[in-house]
Each structure stands twice: as structure tokens, then as C-alpha cells.
Amino acid sequence: MATLLFLILPILSFVVPHHGPVEFFRQPPRPLVYTLHDGPKAHPQQVHVSLVGKNFMKVSWITEETDVPSRVDYGKVQSKYDSSATGEHSSYNYFFYTSGEIHHVTIGPLDPTTTYYYRCGGSGPEFNFRTPPATFPIEFVIVGDLGQTEWTSSTLAHINASNYDVLLLPGDLSYADSHQPLWDTFGRLVEPYASRRPWMVTEGNHEQEIVPIIYPNGFKAYNARWPMPHEESGSESNLYYSFDVVGTHIIMLGSYAEFSVDSDQYKWLSNDMAKIDRSRTPWVIVLLHAPWYNSNLAHQGEGESMRVAMEEMLRNSSVDMVFAGHVHAYERFTRVYDNKVDPCGPIYITIGDGGNREGLAMTYKDPSPSISLYREASFGHGRLRIMNETHAHWSWHRNNDSASFAADNVWFEGLSSASSCSVKTRGETFQRDEL
């Protein structure tokens, strides 16, 4: 059974990438990495941390034993814990599968730019994480459609080779697709990374796991294992939420939650954007799974109805960048609104190339639309380094086997500092060039 679940057949495809050097050939997909837990049943596994409110962190982990306390002991010195917090635990069933005990504990308040050492459940190894800074600069890693293949391992190694503060993932985490043990292997694979930096995620289509009548609402494993701070942002669903970190307001939208103008998500987004204070958070970033702009032939039009419903709201709120996954390739657009260049619209980027088992989306529209500035079907990850209130640097790093190559780089100015675009400060809209 395990062999059938985890067998992946590599598909050999050697194609020169768009805009890539002629001597570079795209590597084929690679097999699944099956990560085991070799510790005692009471020891924590699949440990990951996430931001929850100002100066707090949520620690999540799983134990195979059910009587392990949901407690995190932590402090600023190795093996010396002067603080402790307790939380909650639960498990879930999915057909014949029963999860381990899933623990979630919120700890804090925590100091910025500080390494904390922590232990989960009173036993097992010591972990550590570093909190984000209090002021600019801050660096985000953004990677979508991660999966758990050998290419995923390569992407994670490249990410870990350079420092960063927060990882953002716009959907498609484990590619379990109802095979629940794959959620466990994914959690073990990412633990060395997700236990050291906060990972903030939103759902993709592979998280749905809907079975009519039996599991009609879907997202059972995703919601149980990866709870995000939706309640803190006024959202009633773990599928969409927002949070602030270092002068940046980040909105995680749900491509697979209802998004029409009458939906709860639309109303929540409207209320959330009305509260944005650009004097405190000069940058606004949105992540979702199905891209609104896409010149790849894969998944054409799948984000269109959501774009029609919500794009005007993002443009009117001067959103700086929109990141998406779903399409297994990389593409960067200029600032866009309603399919045309707009200097006051968001920059749109597709980053669905983390290492998934389905392979790369290699065919693009020809000719390339004028709003698409760079596109390439290769595995990789992106980095957004926000330097200050006005300027940021974006780079996309292609996985070139054992090396990571920064294939796309761009500096840009935030819309809150643009002289000709409307921004919202303290709940009021004004035109900067009239001041």
C-alpha cells in the first residue's frame, strides 16, 4: 500500500526555459521524498510556527501518543526555559485514517529579532526560532505549490542557504490529495525549516480533499494541521485572513472559498481593507492560489471570476503586489488593472514552482502579452526584501540543480509613496499629488 501511495514516475522533459540561457536545460520532475519519524511516540514531530497577533507565535506539532501535554517551554538561552504556555489539542478522522494528536500553543509576548529556544510537550529535542524584526528591512520568502519531491528538498535547501524572516506560501502544501499519510510526511520534511521561521500559508486546490456527502466541506486536514490567525483579523474562516508584520499588511485570500460580492469573504475583505492605515503599514501584499493574470496555457481563466469580483477593490486600496501559485512556473507582470498596464495597479507574480510532483507547466502563449515581463518554467523560489517605507527588491531564484541562480531581479517603489496614486491613510483616501 505504501509503495502505491508514494510511487512517482519521473517524466523526462528537457526544454530550454523562456528567457533562460541556451545552455540551461530544465530538469525533469523527481520522485517523492518519504520522511519517517524515528523518535519515541511521545516526542514532537511536524513542528512548525506561525505568527498570531502582535509579538506572539503559535507552535504546532503532532504526537503519536495522546496523553502528551499541549505545553511549550521556551526561553532565550539554550536548554533554559523561563517561560511556559499551554494550548489545545485535537485529532481528526478521514475514512480509515486517524491523525496523531495535533497540538497548538500560542506563546509570547516575544521580543523582535530574537532567537528563542523551545521544547514541545515536555520531552524530545529542543527547537529554536527567530522572531521577525521590529523595523525595516524585512525579507519574505515566497514559494508556492511546494509538495514533497526531491525538487522540494532542493528548493528548501536553497531557501535555507540565505537568511529570511517569514515564509509565505500561496497554496498547495503537501499534495496529499486525500492520502492522509502524505500530510505527515510533508510535515516531517518541512519541520527543519518551518520550526525555525514562521510559515504563513493559504489553501490551494490540493488542500480541498472534498468527498461528496461524507466530507462535503473539505479542508479537514488543512484546517486541523495549519490553523492561521483568521480570528484575529475578523475572518470566520481559516481559508482567508490577514496579518501585519513590520510595516506590511499581508492578506491571504481563499481561491476555494466563496468570493462573490455577496460572500462572507468579499465582505470581510472590504472591511479589512477599510481598516488599513498606510502610515503604519505602507506596504500591502495579497496572496491567493489561482492567478488572476497568467500567460501560461495551464489553468487558463481559472482565476478570472475572482478577479472580476475583487480586482477593483485591490486597485482602489493601492495593493502593491499579488502573488499566486497553481501554475507550475514563474511569471512576473508589470503593474496591471483590468488586463492593461496601470501604474497604480498591483504587480502580479505567479510563483507556483516550489517542487510539486506534477511537473512544470512548460507552454506559454505566443507571442507573450505586453503586460508579462518575465516568464520561465523552472523550479525555484522568490524573495521580497522590503528595505524601507518606499522601496523593495524582488528576486526569483531558479533551482539549477545543486546551485540557486537569481534569474530575475527588480527594484520597485511602493504605491503609498507614489506621487500620482491614491492611497489610504488612517481610513481616508486622498490624492498625494494634491498635497
N, C-alpha and C positions, 0 to 999 in steps of 0.2 A: 504493500500500500504506500509506504513512504517513498519508495522508488518512483512509483507512478505520480505521486504528488509533486515531486521535486525534479523530475526529469525535464530538462530544457534542451531542445535541439538547436545548436547554433545554425544560423542562416548566414552563409558566406556571401557578402556583398562588398565589393571593392569599387567605390565610386569616388571620383575627385570631388571634394566639397565645394559649394559655391563660395567664391571669393578666397578660397584656400590656395596655398601654393601648389603647383602642379606635381611636386614630388611627394605631397602628403596624400595618403590613401586612407579612406575611412575604415576603421576597424570593424569587424563583424560583431554581432551580439555575442555575449559569453554566458556560460552556464550559471545556474543559481548557486549562491553560497548558502549552505545549510549550517547554521550556527547552533551548537548544542550548549546546554547548561550542564557543567560538570561539577557544580558545587552541591553542598547539602540542600535538602528541600526547604529548610528554613531560611537560607541565605537569599538576599535580594537578587533579582535578575531583571533585565529590561529597564534599567534605571534611566529616567530622563527628567529634565527640569524644564519649567516654563515660567514666564512672567505672569504675575497675577496681582494687579494693583501696584501702587507706587511702593517701591522698596521691598516687595515681597516676592517669593519664589515658591512655586509648587513643585514638590518632589513626588514622582510617581514611580512605582515599581511593582513587581509581581513575585509572590512566593508560592511554592507548591504546597506548603503546609498552610493550614487555615487558622492556626492559633497564634500566628506571629503578630505582635502589636504594631499598629499603624503609628509608629513613632519615629521621628528623626531627631538625632542628637547632632549638634553642629557647633562649630567654633572657628576661630581664625588661626589656630595652631594645630598642627598635625597631632592626631590622637588625643587631643584635649578638647572636650566638648563642654562649654559652659552654658549652652542653651539647648532647649528641647521643646518640641511641639508634637502634638498628636493630631490625627486626622480621621479619615474614614476608610473603609474597605468594602469591597463587594466582589461578586463574580457573576458570570453570565453563562447561559447555555445556548448552544446553536446546534440544533439537531442532536447528534450523539456526542458532541464535544462539550466539555465543561472547562472553563478557563481556570487558571490558578486564582489565588486571592489577589485582587488588584487594589493597591494601597495608594492613597493620595493625601499628602500632608503639606500644608502651607506654612512656610517658615518666614520669620522676619519680625520687625523691620531690619533690613540689611544695609550695610554701608556700600556706596558705589565703588567701583574699580577695586574690589577686594576679593581675595581668594578665601573661600570658606571650605572647611573640611567637614564631611558629614558621614554618618552611618545610618543605615535604614533598618528598622525593626530590631535593633539591639544586638545584631550579630552580623557576621560577614565582613567583607572588605570595606575599607574606607574609600570614599569618593571625594572629589573636590570640584567646585565650580567657581568661576569668576563672575562677579556681577558687572553689569554694564556701567559705563562712566556716567557722571552727573552732567557733563557738558560735552559739547562737540570737541573733537571729531568722534564719530561713531561709525563702525563698519558692520554692515549686514552681509551675510552670505545668503544668496537666493538660489535655490535649486528645486526643480520640480520633477515629478514622475521618477522617484528615486529607485524603488524596487530593491532587490537584494541579489544582484548578479555580481560577477567579477568586475564588471564595469562600475557598479555601485561602489564596490570596495576601492577601486581606483579613484573615483570621484571623491569619496570621503577622505582618502589619504591626501589628495591634492588640497582639499578644503582645510585639513588639519595642519598642513605644512606652513600655512601663514595664519597669523592671528586674526581673530574677528570677535565681535561682541554678541551678536544674535543671529540665529539661522531662521530664515523664513521659507516655508515650503507650501507652494500653491497647489496642493492636492496630489493624490496617488502616492501613498506611502509604501505599503507592504506588497501590493499586488496579490493579496491573499485570495481575493475573488471567491469568498465563502469557504476556502480551505483554511480553517482557523489555525492549525499549527504554523502556518506561514506568518501569522501575526506574531507568534512567539519567536520564530527565527529572525524576523525583522527587528524586533525589539532588542534581541541579543546582539545583532550585527551593529546597530547604531549606538548601543549603550556607551562604548568608549568615547563617543563624541557628544551624544545628547545628554550625558551625565555631567559634562564639563561646561557647556554653554546652553543658554535657553533656546529651545526649539519651539517656534510658533507656527502652527500648521492650520490649513483649512482643507476641506474634503475635496476629493476628486471622484470620478465615476467608479473607480475600482474600490472605493470605500462603501459603496451603496449596499451591496450584498442583500438585495431585496428578493424575497421569496413570496409570491402572492399568497394571501390568506395566512400563511404561517408567520412570515416576517415582512408584513406589507410596508412598514415604515423605513426599514433599512437602517444602516449606520449603527447597528448594535455594538459591534466590536470597536468601531472607531470612537463612539461616544464613551464607551466604558474605559478604553485604554488611553485616549488622548483628549481629556477634557481641557478646554481652553477658557479664558476668563470672559465668557459671554455675559454672565450675570452682572459683572462689574461694569459692563458697557451698556446695560439696559436691554440686552437681547434675551429673548426667551428660548433661543436655540443655540446649541453648540456648533451649528453649521455656519454661523456668521457672527462676527463680534469685532471690536476694535480695542486698541490699547495705545498708550503713549509711552515713548521712551526717548529720552534725550532730544527734545525739540522736534520730535517726529510723531505724527498721528498716523497709525497704521490701521487700515480697515481690511478685514478678511471677509470677503463676500462668499456666499454659497451658490455655486452654479447649479446645485442639485437640490436647492430649497426653492420654494415658490418665490418669484421675483416680480410679478406683475404689479401695476400701480395700486392694486387693492390688497397686496400681500402684506404679511407681517414684516417680511424682510425689507420691502420697499419703505414702509412707514418707519421702521427702525433706522434705516439708512438716512432718511430725510431728517429725523430727529438728531441722529448722531452728527451729521454734517452741520446742522444748525448750531451745534454747541462748540464747534472748532474755533479756537482762538489762535489766530496766526501770529499774534505777538508772543505766544507761549510755545506753539508748535508751528514754526514757519514752514515745515515740510509735511505734506500729506501724500501717503502712498497707499495704493489699493492692490490687493492680491485676490485672484479668483482662478478657477481651473480652466474653463473653456474660453479660449481667447476671443475677443471681440474683433480683432484685426489679425488676419492670417493669410499669407500668400502661398502657404504650403497646400498641396492638394489634399492632405489628410485633414479630416474633420472640418471640411469647409462648411461655414454657415452655422455651426453648432452653437456658437455664442451670440448669434445675431439677434434673437428675440430678447435676450437680456440686455444687449447693447441698446436696442431701441427703447427699452423701458427705462434704463438707468443712465445712459451716457450723458444726457443733458445735465443731470444733477451733478455728475462728476466735473463736467466742464465749468458749470456755474460756481462750483466750490473750489476751483483752481487746484484740482488734484495734479500733483507733479508727475507721477509715474504710475502705470498699471502693469503688473506682472501676471502672466498666465502660464499654465502648463499645457497638458493634454496632447499637444502636437509634439512629437518626439524629435525636436530640432530646436535650433536657436534662430531668433529673428528680432531685429530692433527696428522699430518705426520712428519716424520723426514725431513731433507734436501733431496730434490729429484730433479732429472733431467731425463727425458725420461724413467719414470717408474722404476728407480733404485736409490738406495742411492747414493748421490753425496754431499760431504762435502762443495761444492761451489754452490750448488743449493739453492733455497728458501725453507723455512719451509712453508708447506701448511696447512691451518686450515679452516675447514668448521664450520660456526657459524650461521646456519640458524634456530635458536631455540628461537627466541625472544618472541613468543606467538601467532603465527598465528592461524587462525580459522580452518585450515585443519587438525590439529593434528600432531603428531610426526611420523617420519619415523623410525620404530622400528626394521626393519630387516636388518641385515648385512650379508656380505659374510662370509662363514665359510669354512676353517679357515681364520683368519684375515691375510691380506698380511703383509709381514715383514716391509714394509715402514710405516704402520699405527701403531702409538704408543699408542694412547688413543682414544676410541670412546664410545659414550653414547647417547642414545636417551632420552633427558630430556630438558625441557625449561631452559634457562639461558642466561648469557651474559659473555663477556670476557673483560679483562683489560690488556693493554700493557703499562707498565711503562718503558720508556727508561731512564736509570739512567744517562748515560754519552755517550761519543763518541764510547764506545766499548761494553757496556753491557746493557742488558734489561731483564725485568722479565715479563713473560706471565702467566696469571691465568684465568681459566674458572670457573665461579660461577654458580652452579646449583641452580635453584629455588626449594627449599624444602619447599613448601607451604609458611608459613609466614617468614621463615628464608632463608638466602642465604649461600650456602656452597661452599667453594673453593675446588672443586673436582680435579682439575688438575693444577699443578704449575710447571714451568720450567724456569731456568735461561739460557741465551744463549749469545754468543758473536757475534757481528755484522761482516759481511763479509768484511767490509772496514778495519777491524783490524786483519783479519785472515792472518796468515803468508804465506799461500800457495795458496791463491785465487787471481785472477786478479781483480783489482778494477780500477775505472776510476776517475782520479783526474785532474781537470782543462782541461777536454776534451781529456786527453791522457790515454791510457791503459798501465799499467806496472805490472810486477810480483813482489810482495812485498818481496819475499824471495831472490830476486836478488839484492836488495838494500844493 
